[in-house]
Amino acid sequence: MAKPSSLDPKLRELIDLLRQQIRRYVVIDSLLAIAAVILTAFWIGLALDYGPVLLGGTEMPPLARAILLMLVAGTVIAITARMLMGRLRRPLPDDSLALLVERQHPNLGGRLITTVQLSEATREGDSHSPELLQRVHRQTAAAIDEVETHRVFSWQPILRKSMLVAPLALAAIGLLLISPQAFGRAAGRLTLLSNEPWPRRAHLEMVGIELPVISAAEEDALPPELIPFVDNKLRLPKGSSGTLRIRAKADDAEVPVVCTVYYRSEDGTRGQSNMRRIGRVVDGYQSFVLDGPPLAGLSESLSISVRGLDDRLAEYQIDAVTPPAITNMEVSVRYPDYLRSEGSSSYDLQTRYQAGLRLREGSDVVLTATSNVPLSESDVVLRTDSGATEAIELTPNKDHRQNQVMIENFSRATAIRIVPRDWEGISAQAPYRYYLGVITDEAPEVRLRLKGIGTAVTPIAKIPFEVVATDDYGVESLQVTAATMVKAEPGKSDAAPTESADAAWTNESASVSVPLRWDRAGNANSEIDLRDDAASGRLPELRPDEAISVFAEADDAYDLGQPHLTRSELFRLQIVTPEKLLALLERRELGLRTRLEQTIDETRHLRDTLDLLRSQGFEDVVEGELGEDAAGALGDQNDATHAKQVRRLRVQQSGLQANKTSEELTGIAASLDDLLEEMINNRVDSADRRERIGSGVRDPLKNIVGGPLETLKRQIRELETLRDQPVEASAKATDSVQTAEEVLLQLTAVLEKMLDLESYNEILDMVRQLIEDETTLLEETKKEQKKRVMDLFK
């Protein structure tokens, strides 16, 4: 401010008044600007904070409100510094103020500025007339009453700011009066950065995501697991299908008709899905669920928001993580002790699991599962083929990436189901299935064959036999047993299962066993000598009408349960006298003679067929079969074709008949071999009898089969190859007829030999009958004599 001068008091008052008005103007203008900024920011912030709420969105985040508050504070400070403090600190000289007045009042004619400037006490060097200055001073003082200081100011800025501030201020006052809580919440959220939400019509609450529990037990239907959001985040395994669950408050809020889920995936895909309303209001809440996309078959992380009416649950993050997986399964097997070599301590089998893997019964099995992440308490269930289930635990190593499943005494086919679960509770979305089959240790198989022994033997016979015993892992012991048998009394319940149609037999305690040694293929052979065993006391003396049973027994080293003892087919041998055995053999010999007679008849028919081919010739076969009239009625081509077919058919039939005859004679010779062996094994015949059967019947039959009959078969085969060459075929047919005649002659000679033996056998039968009759007569005589002696004492 200028120092006091000799200026007229009225002029001084005018200048001072103008200075005060200017400073007041600056203060009002600055305050209006500050008010405009604050009120504008208030309503803008309120709109940005509460407007989305009305549209179903969420409030401004704290960071955005803090930024807005800092912008407003910065603007207010800038206005205060520049518009208020800066302008108030600027000097307002008297001459500048006088100039302002002069500009608005041209009628002063510059007298006011002249008076103010020349009246300054510090002014020097001016050349003017004091009288003139006094005169101007008086004129100015006289004209000052007409000066209007308000004309100096421009009221447009004040008016514009007032027009902005007034409605904003009135609206703020109205909001304060109408809803003090809303005004206080707005002020608190915008200035104090309070997180108290705006009231809404609807009130939604996030419950979480229900995820099905994957269980290793097929029959268990476990309830789903509810996973809550922690800090608006949760983790779900990829491939899972969860159910999003929220609830809406129903007591003091409006329940939305529908709630919508908005989601955004990691790759930027956006979408929305409506939630289903579930049931009725329970405990004051209405439930909503979403069990479809995007949570069905989750493949990537998502961010979701849920909107219902004006409430919104925003920015919930679902992280899709790779579930734990079993990357490798190793199987280690230790066989049972009876299958292992002594001193072995390592595993007998170590292999990677593969479908169809089968393990030996009784083994100790260790499954080593390698996972991609460390595992915690995983779900493991064993299910055998019998339906029994067992839940077991994994045995982890230090880093929990390799876990073992131990199965002791593996005895049944087992399905292993594993659901790996990591330390955060994330589990695989499907069980890992492994199936191990079992190779059961089967009981040995044993087959017994008696050599040269029929169904009846003499008490002094020897019984040769052959045994074949096989087992999965080798036979431990093998023996053949002969046990005596007696006829069971009628009504006994312990009759043997080998009873015949007319008698049942039971085993006695007397038996003899022959331990055997077998080769690598399980073959063994030996014999049981009834005469030697009876003489040594191992068997009681055998008598006719008794019987013995012969069977083989084999067992293996199986020690996991009931021993594997296998018995072969049981052969029941009737004990007979040598005479009765010979009678049985003679009846069999009679049957062989009948077979030989039939074979001779068939050979004779073969000879006739070959003779027909030879006599009629290969060119006239058709005429010989169909007659001259029928042959003449056929065309030449049909005659030739039919002739070839008939000729080929007859030659083929002849070849088949020759083969059949050879096989039949071979069978008869083999049966005669059996008869001879039975005679030898039963010690019932002399060398001359065996010589008659062997040299007289068996050997000639073998010679016929290997000699002329083989030649006949060869000739018939050659005849078939020459059927299209009539001349050569006719010559070969002639040779075959001669060979067939030779076969017939030799077979007839053998048959006559068998008839001679039959006559000899009939004589023996007559002698045997006489001996039996004599024996019977002697016994009856002794009885009669004894009776007479007893009658003498009566």
Secondary structure as GFF3:
##gff-version 3
##sequence-region A 1 794
A	DSSP	alpha_helix	9	54	.	.	.	ID=ss1
A	DSSP	alpha_helix	62	79	.	.	.	ID=ss2
A	DSSP	pi_helix	80	85	.	.	.	ID=ss3
A	DSSP	alpha_helix	86	88	.	.	.	ID=ss4
A	DSSP	alpha_helix	94	104	.	.	.	ID=ss5
A	DSSP	three_ten_helix	106	108	.	.	.	ID=ss6
A	DSSP	alpha_helix	111	118	.	.	.	ID=ss7
A	DSSP	alpha_helix	130	143	.	.	.	ID=ss8
A	DSSP	three_ten_helix	144	146	.	.	.	ID=ss9
A	DSSP	three_ten_helix	149	152	.	.	.	ID=ss10
A	DSSP	alpha_helix	156	178	.	.	.	ID=ss11
A	DSSP	alpha_helix	180	191	.	.	.	ID=ss12
A	DSSP	beta_strand	204	211	.	.	.	ID=ss13
A	DSSP	beta_strand	225	227	.	.	.	ID=ss14
A	DSSP	beta_strand	233	237	.	.	.	ID=ss15
A	DSSP	beta_strand	243	249	.	.	.	ID=ss16
A	DSSP	beta_strand	260	265	.	.	.	ID=ss17
A	DSSP	beta_strand	270	274	.	.	.	ID=ss18
A	DSSP	beta_strand	276	282	.	.	.	ID=ss19
A	DSSP	beta_strand	285	290	.	.	.	ID=ss20
A	DSSP	beta_strand	302	308	.	.	.	ID=ss21
A	DSSP	beta_strand	311	321	.	.	.	ID=ss22
A	DSSP	beta_strand	326	334	.	.	.	ID=ss23
A	DSSP	three_ten_helix	337	339	.	.	.	ID=ss24
A	DSSP	beta_strand	349	352	.	.	.	ID=ss25
A	DSSP	beta_strand	358	360	.	.	.	ID=ss26
A	DSSP	beta_strand	363	371	.	.	.	ID=ss27
A	DSSP	beta_strand	379	384	.	.	.	ID=ss28
A	DSSP	beta_strand	389	392	.	.	.	ID=ss29
A	DSSP	beta_strand	395	396	.	.	.	ID=ss30
A	DSSP	beta_strand	402	410	.	.	.	ID=ss31
A	DSSP	beta_strand	414	419	.	.	.	ID=ss32
A	DSSP	beta_strand	432	439	.	.	.	ID=ss33
A	DSSP	beta_strand	445	450	.	.	.	ID=ss34
A	DSSP	beta_strand	456	457	.	.	.	ID=ss35
A	DSSP	beta_strand	462	470	.	.	.	ID=ss36
A	DSSP	beta_strand	477	487	.	.	.	ID=ss37
A	DSSP	beta_strand	505	515	.	.	.	ID=ss38
A	DSSP	beta_strand	523	529	.	.	.	ID=ss39
A	DSSP	alpha_helix	530	536	.	.	.	ID=ss40
A	DSSP	beta_strand	547	555	.	.	.	ID=ss41
A	DSSP	beta_strand	565	567	.	.	.	ID=ss42
A	DSSP	beta_strand	571	575	.	.	.	ID=ss43
A	DSSP	alpha_helix	578	616	.	.	.	ID=ss44
A	DSSP	alpha_helix	621	626	.	.	.	ID=ss45
A	DSSP	alpha_helix	628	633	.	.	.	ID=ss46
A	DSSP	alpha_helix	636	682	.	.	.	ID=ss47
A	DSSP	alpha_helix	687	693	.	.	.	ID=ss48
A	DSSP	pi_helix	694	698	.	.	.	ID=ss49
A	DSSP	alpha_helix	699	706	.	.	.	ID=ss50
A	DSSP	alpha_helix	708	721	.	.	.	ID=ss51
A	DSSP	alpha_helix	726	792	.	.	.	ID=ss52
###
